[in-house]
């Protein structure tokens, strides 16, 4: 009715544009560089998972959704480097296309008021919150969000992904493409050469 503000779809989940990647997160309106995407995420420290697991092999939903704890600012949870940051919001839904990265995230804030020897909440809730996602390249309405997982995410899962171009490879390919376009030859010759390259 008049005077009411129509609700706008800001984000929605749909089939990813990446083949066999399941669902992805898309924007319902144009996004510009620097725009904040969705609410901030909490980050839950997962500490010494291999130590607790021992030699047992079992499925863990955290395997594919954990970020390196130290990269996320978790410095005091364990004496080992085996701390992962589980972020159950946007970071569990946004996919990675190394050629189309358009979103990044900030480090979560740390609430130092949860003193381990005083606060009943210490150890019961995570002190890390508001890990914000923001746009790094303009995204048109209907575009899918992509974050950089790190090359190791793919190289450590060779049985799943096989040989795929990594970020450094894409940079090299872009330079080759620019050199290719700068060649002072006819489009017919370029097309012929390109077809030859694809057959190699």
C-alpha positions as CSV (number, residue, x, y, z in Angstrom):
1,X,0.0,0.0,0.0
2,X,1.0,3.7,-0.2
3,X,3.6,4.7,2.3
4,X,5.0,1.3,2.7
5,X,8.5,0.5,1.6
6,X,8.8,-2.4,-0.7
7,X,11.2,-5.1,0.4
8,X,14.1,-5.6,-2.0
9,X,15.9,-8.9,-2.5
10,X,19.5,-8.2,-1.5
11,X,20.9,-11.7,-1.6
12,X,19.5,-15.0,-2.7
13,X,20.7,-18.6,-3.0
14,X,20.4,-20.5,-6.4
15,X,22.3,-23.0,-8.4
16,X,25.9,-21.9,-8.9
17,X,27.2,-20.9,-12.2
18,X,30.2,-23.2,-11.5
19,X,29.5,-26.7,-12.9
20,X,28.8,-29.3,-10.2
21,X,29.4,-26.8,-7.4
22,X,25.9,-27.0,-5.9
23,X,24.4,-23.8,-4.7
24,X,25.8,-20.3,-4.8
25,X,25.1,-16.8,-3.4
26,X,23.8,-14.1,-5.8
27,X,23.1,-10.4,-5.5
28,X,19.6,-9.0,-6.1
29,X,20.8,-5.5,-6.9
30,X,23.9,-3.9,-8.4
31,X,26.9,-3.9,-6.1
32,X,29.8,-1.4,-6.3
33,X,33.4,-1.8,-5.0
34,X,33.4,-1.3,-1.3
35,X,29.7,-2.2,-0.7
36,X,29.1,-4.4,2.3
37,X,27.4,-7.8,1.6
38,X,25.0,-9.2,4.1
39,X,25.5,-9.3,7.9
40,X,28.8,-9.8,9.6
41,X,29.8,-13.4,10.4
42,X,30.8,-15.0,13.7
43,X,34.0,-17.1,13.6
44,X,34.1,-20.2,15.8
45,X,37.6,-21.5,16.7
46,X,38.0,-25.3,16.0
47,X,41.0,-26.4,18.0
48,X,43.3,-29.4,17.5
49,X,40.8,-31.4,15.5
50,X,43.4,-34.1,14.5
51,X,44.3,-34.5,18.2
52,X,40.7,-35.2,19.2
53,X,40.1,-37.5,16.2
54,X,43.2,-39.6,16.6
55,X,43.6,-42.1,13.9
56,X,39.9,-42.5,13.3
57,X,38.6,-41.4,9.9
58,X,35.2,-39.8,9.9
59,X,33.2,-37.3,8.0
60,X,33.4,-33.7,9.2
61,X,31.3,-30.9,7.7
62,X,34.0,-28.5,8.9
63,X,36.6,-30.0,6.5
64,X,35.5,-27.8,3.5
65,X,34.2,-24.8,5.5
66,X,37.1,-24.0,7.7
67,X,39.5,-21.0,7.2
68,X,43.0,-21.0,8.6
69,X,42.6,-19.7,12.2
70,X,45.8,-17.6,12.2
71,X,44.8,-16.0,9.0
72,X,41.5,-15.0,10.7
73,X,43.3,-13.5,13.6
74,X,43.1,-16.4,16.0
75,X,46.4,-16.3,17.9
76,X,45.7,-17.5,21.4
77,X,43.5,-20.6,21.2
78,X,46.3,-23.2,21.1
79,X,50.0,-23.7,21.2
80,X,49.8,-25.6,18.0
81,X,49.0,-24.1,14.5
82,X,46.0,-26.4,14.3
83,X,43.2,-23.8,14.7
84,X,40.6,-23.4,12.1
85,X,37.9,-20.7,11.9
86,X,34.5,-22.0,11.1
87,X,32.3,-19.1,9.8
88,X,28.8,-20.5,9.5
89,X,27.2,-17.6,7.5
90,X,28.2,-16.2,4.1
91,X,31.5,-17.9,4.1
92,X,29.8,-21.3,4.0
93,X,27.8,-20.4,0.9
94,X,30.0,-18.1,-1.3
95,X,31.9,-20.2,-3.9
96,X,35.3,-19.6,-5.4
97,X,36.0,-19.0,-9.1
98,X,39.6,-18.0,-9.3
99,X,39.1,-16.1,-12.5
100,X,36.1,-14.0,-11.2
101,X,36.9,-13.1,-7.6
102,X,34.6,-10.2,-6.7
103,X,34.3,-10.4,-2.9
104,X,36.6,-10.5,0.1
105,X,36.2,-10.5,3.9
106,X,37.7,-8.6,6.8
107,X,39.1,-10.2,9.9
108,X,36.4,-10.7,12.6
109,X,36.5,-8.5,15.6
110,X,37.7,-10.0,18.9
111,X,35.7,-9.3,22.1
112,X,38.4,-9.2,24.8
113,X,35.9,-8.6,27.6
114,X,35.3,-12.4,27.8
115,X,38.0,-13.0,30.4
116,X,38.8,-16.7,30.6
117,X,39.1,-16.7,34.4
118,X,36.0,-14.5,35.1
119,X,33.4,-14.6,32.4
120,X,30.9,-17.5,32.3
121,X,30.7,-17.0,28.6
122,X,34.3,-17.7,28.0
123,X,34.5,-21.0,26.2
124,X,30.8,-21.2,25.8
125,X,30.5,-18.6,23.0
126,X,32.9,-17.4,20.4
127,X,34.6,-14.0,21.1
128,X,35.1,-13.5,17.3
129,X,32.3,-11.7,15.5
130,X,31.4,-9.4,12.6
131,X,33.7,-10.8,9.9
132,X,32.4,-8.6,7.2
133,X,32.2,-9.4,3.5
134,X,32.7,-6.6,1.0
135,X,32.7,-6.2,-2.8
136,X,36.1,-5.9,-4.6
137,X,34.8,-5.7,-8.2
138,X,31.5,-4.3,-9.5
139,X,28.7,-7.0,-9.6
140,X,25.5,-6.5,-11.6
141,X,22.2,-7.6,-10.2
142,X,21.9,-11.4,-10.6
143,X,25.7,-11.9,-10.4
144,X,27.2,-14.6,-8.3
145,X,29.6,-13.8,-5.4
146,X,33.1,-15.4,-5.5
147,X,35.7,-15.3,-2.7
148,X,39.4,-16.4,-2.9
149,X,39.8,-19.7,-1.0
150,X,43.5,-19.8,-1.5
151,X,45.3,-22.0,-4.1
152,X,45.9,-24.7,-1.4
153,X,42.2,-25.4,-1.2
154,X,42.4,-26.7,-4.7
155,X,45.9,-28.3,-4.7
156,X,45.1,-30.3,-1.6
157,X,42.0,-31.7,-3.3
158,X,43.6,-32.9,-6.5
159,X,41.4,-36.1,-6.5
160,X,38.4,-33.7,-6.7
161,X,39.5,-30.9,-9.0
162,X,42.5,-32.4,-10.9
163,X,44.6,-30.0,-12.8
164,X,43.0,-26.5,-12.8
165,X,44.5,-23.1,-13.4
166,X,45.5,-21.3,-10.2
167,X,45.6,-17.6,-9.5
168,X,49.1,-17.1,-10.8
169,X,48.3,-19.0,-14.0
170,X,45.3,-16.7,-14.6
171,X,47.6,-13.7,-14.3
172,X,50.0,-15.2,-16.8
173,X,47.1,-16.0,-19.2
174,X,45.9,-12.4,-19.0
175,X,49.4,-11.2,-20.0
176,X,49.5,-13.7,-22.9
177,X,46.0,-12.6,-24.0
178,X,47.1,-8.9,-24.0
179,X,50.1,-9.7,-26.1
180,X,48.0,-11.8,-28.4
181,X,45.5,-8.9,-29.0
182,X,48.4,-6.5,-29.6
183,X,49.7,-8.6,-32.6
184,X,49.7,-6.7,-35.8
185,X,48.1,-9.5,-37.9
186,X,44.7,-10.0,-39.5
187,X,41.8,-11.5,-37.5
188,X,41.8,-14.5,-39.8
189,X,45.4,-15.3,-39.1
190,X,44.8,-14.8,-35.3
191,X,41.8,-17.2,-35.5
192,X,43.9,-19.8,-37.3
193,X,46.7,-19.6,-34.8
194,X,44.3,-19.8,-31.9
195,X,42.7,-22.9,-33.3
196,X,46.2,-24.5,-33.6
197,X,47.0,-23.6,-30.0
198,X,43.8,-25.2,-28.8
199,X,44.6,-28.4,-30.6
200,X,48.0,-28.8,-28.9
